Amino acid sequence: MSDEKKDLNALEEEINSLKTQLNAINEDKEKWFKQKEDLKKEIKTLIDKVKEIRKDGGISNEEVEKLRKERDEYNNRVKELIKKIRELNEEKNSLLKKYGLKEDPVKIKETIGKLNEKIETEAISFDKEKKLMEQIKRLKKAYDQVGNVKEITDKITDISKQIEIDKEKANEAHKKFKEAIKGHRSGYREFFSLSKQIGMIKKQQERAFEMFISFKKKFVELSAQLRNKLMQARELSKDKSIKKQEFRATQETKKKQREDRIIEEKIKKVEEKIKKGEKLTTEDLLTMQGKKE
């Protein structure tokens, strides 16, 4: 088997594999999309029920709306701050990796403090003290190199404190919100139950959407790979076809050359017979006729 054919067969196997994967991923993608849409409809139905309850005077209270808005604002702030912490952690880990460090500056500083305390409080030999001093020197150098990491760590600490404050405020607003709702006898239980259901279903919908996006991304990536493989296969097939045609043309040329040589030899033999005055056969006459033609 030629190298071109082997390459083409390998490409066809890859193409078939990619098509199988694409079909499976597409099914998963569509499944998660359908689930997201179904949950969206379910949420809408529940929201319509909530609107009906409010329309009936169950909880159409400005104070309740204000408290709910306040609670949601704090919760959204907490989400944003958590997102910021993730970004800062990624930045911090990137810097640690850049400087080849496994620990952040806080831990390095703690280690330096412990080593200094050990030198000051423990009875150790001169050689051991010398080794500890060298270790402290290396750690101080590392600590100085990653000053930016310390700044990031401080920011993370400050944001973490703010998250706790905002969480507490969100909880307080939520408690007040619940107490305000309890003041409304009509529709309270159903409203609260529906709100809880909507919150849970929204989380499921978000999860379904994330999965849909994930599979869509994989689908797009594999589609691009498949297109590249198909283009390669077409190029290989084209090259193979051209080489096959060239081979056939070469073979035809060689065949024609062989036939011409045979005819020339026959003509020479007939001409020799004529010179010698020998009798010509029917085949000889045909050979001379072919020469004239």
Protein Blocks (a to p, Z undefined) as FASTA:
>chain_A
ZZklmmmmmmmmmmmmmmmmmmmmmmmmmmmmmmmmmmmmmmmmmmmmmmmmmmnommmc
fklmmmmmmmmmmmmmmmmmmmmmmmmmmmmmmmmmmnopabdfklmmmmmmmmmmmmmm
pccdfklmmmmmmmmmmmmmmmmmmmmmmmmmmmmmmmmmmmmmmmmmmmmmmmmmmmmm
mmpmghklmmmmmmmmmmmmmmmmmmmmmmmmmmmmmmmmmmmmmmmmmmmmmmmmmmmm
mmmmmmmmmmmmmmmmmmmmmmmmmmmmmmmmmmnopacdfklmmmmmmmmZZ
